[in-house]
Amino acid sequence: MRQRRILSGALALCLSLAMLCTGAQAAGSTARQEAIQALGILTGSDSLSSPVTRAQLTQMLVAASPYQDSAEGYGASLFKDLKGDHWASGYVRIAVEQGWMSGFVDGTFRPDQTVTLEEGCTALLKLLGYDASALKGAYPAAQLSKARSIGLLDDVSASQGSSLTRQHCVDLFYNLLTVKNSSGTVYGTTLGYSVTNGQVDYSALVTADTKGPYVAESTSLSLPFSPDTIYYDGSLSALSAVKQFDVYYYNANMKTVWVYHNRVTGTLTGCSPSAAAPTAVTVAGGSYTLGTSEAAYQLSSQGSFQEGDMVTLLLGMNGEVVRAVAAQENEAVYYGTVVSSAKGASTSATTSSATTSAQVTTQVACTDGIVRTFYHTGGALSTGRLVSVSVTSAGTTLKGMAQKSLSGTVNAAGTKLGVHTLAANVEILDTDENGGYARIYPSRLAGCTLSAGDVRCYTLDANGAIDRLILREATGDTYTYTYLTRAESSTGEANLSGSYTYLVNGESRTLNTANQALSIRKGGAVLRYEDGQVSGFQQLESVSLTELTSLYALSGTKKYGISEEVQVLLADSSDGRSYYAASLEEINASQYTLTGWYDNLGCSAGGRIRIIIAVPK
C-alpha cells in the first residue's frame, strides 16, 4: 500500500543537551571551554583574553578539586591584604592549606596580581600530587619540564614568564582532567568524571549539572542566575521568546537555559499499563511516556483528567510528558495531509456527554512528520487533502486549505527558498494524492529549484520566515518503490490481460489484470494506486553502476545520489530468478554486477537511486 514513513533519525523533536551545545567527545576549543564552564572552573563573562589573577586561580583550583563545594563561608582570611569578606577568601584558604599556593613573606597574598605560566603550572602540579622529589632541576625550568612531560601544556600557547589568560586556563585545566596524577590515575576520574582517550565526556558533564524540567508559569522563567545563552527549541534565542507553559532546563555553571515549546493537544484515549498507575498515555493517536510524577498523577484515575477529555501535554527535551494542562483556546493548530478519514459511532468525544454520536476519525500527517488522530464532527475527508486542524477546549475543527504556491531555488546552505528565509526549525512535508508523505529537511532540498506546482502551501512565522512548507511530489520520497521480477502480458484479439510479480522490501506480491495489459517490463518501478489498491506501475530508469558508497553511486563519471531508503536486492545467480534483501555494506562493484534504478519522474529533488540489484560476477 502507500508509503508512510519518516526519515530515520530525524523525527526527534527535542535534541539532547550535548547535541545542542557541541558534539559529545569533541576536544575543540569551544568544547574545552564549555566543559570547563560546565564544571564551574571558568566563571564570569570576561573575555578569554583577560589575564587571570591569583585570587581567580584559587577559585579555579578549588573548582577542579574534591573541595569544590567547601569554599563558601570557610572562615577568616589568613593574609593582611585579604579581608574575610573578600569573595575569594574561602578559595584562598583552601588553596593555601592544601599547599597548592602560598603567600608572600610580607604576610600578603596579593589577590589581584596576575599569574605567570610557571606559577600556574606549579599550583597544578601540586594539585596532582607531584612534590619536589618528582622534579629535576631548579624553578621554573623543572616545573615547566614536568608539566610538559605529563601533557599539562598540550595546546597551551603561553611561554615562560607570560601572564596566563582565561583561554590559557581553559586549556590548562582541561588538560588537568585528562593527565595522570602522581599515583598514575587519570585525574578527572578521581573527581567522578568520565575521561576516554584523553577527552572529557562533555555531554555527561552538562547533563549532570543541568536542572529540570520546569514549567514556565508565565512568560518569564524562575532562574537563580542571569543567563548568557538561551536555546529555544534548539536555536539560539532570547528570554523574550518564552511563552506560558514552556518547558525549560538550566545549567547554572554554564549560565545556559534550554527552552522547549513542544506540546500535543488532542483527545485522551488511553492510559497504559493501567489508569491507576499509568506510565504512558495516548493522545491524538500517539503514545507518550510520562516523565514526571506530577504528570503520572494528573493523568491517572485519581487525577484531574479522564479518558475522553481534551488535554494538552507539555513535552520535555526527549519528548516525555512533563505536565498536562486543560486544552487552551487556540492552543494547537496543525497543518498536513489526510492519511485516512472515516465516519462512525463513538462515545469518547467528551466526558460531559455520554450519548453516542456520529463522529469522524481522521488521521493527518502533520508537517512535523507525525501522524495524529483527530476526532471531530462533519463529514469524512478525502485522502491526500490538505487540511488545517484547530484543537481547543471547545473541540476539534478540520478545514480544507487552499493552495498557496511559491517558487524559487533553495540555496546551497538550505537556509533560503527564493527570497524567503527558512526558519531554523522549519517543518517540511512532501505529499502525494494517495496520502503518502515524507518528512523532509532543508538539506534534502539544497540547490533544488522548486516550481509553483511543487509547493502546495506554506506559512510564515512572526519574523516573516517560512516555518511550514508542504510540497507536492517534489522529492519522490513519498512513493512506494518496487522491483518486478516477472511481467507477462497477453495482447491477443480475444484476450487482454497481464500478470506481474513484484517485490516490496523483499516481499513477493502479484498483480493480475483483466481486460488490461500494462506497459511495463522487468525492473524497478513505482507502485500506482487507485482507491487504495495497487492499479499499476511506472517504470524507473536503469543505469549500470561502476562504484558505490553509502551516499552516492557512479556510472562512469556520472554521479547519482542514493536514497536513504534504498532497497538492495541480491540475486542468487546470474539468471536473476530469486532475490534476497541485502544492505549497501554487503555489496561492491568488484564482486557484483550492479544495476541501479533511479526515479525519472520529473520530481524537482528526485533523480535518486531507489533500488540496486546486485548479481554475482
Disulfide bonds with the S-S distance in Angstrom:
none
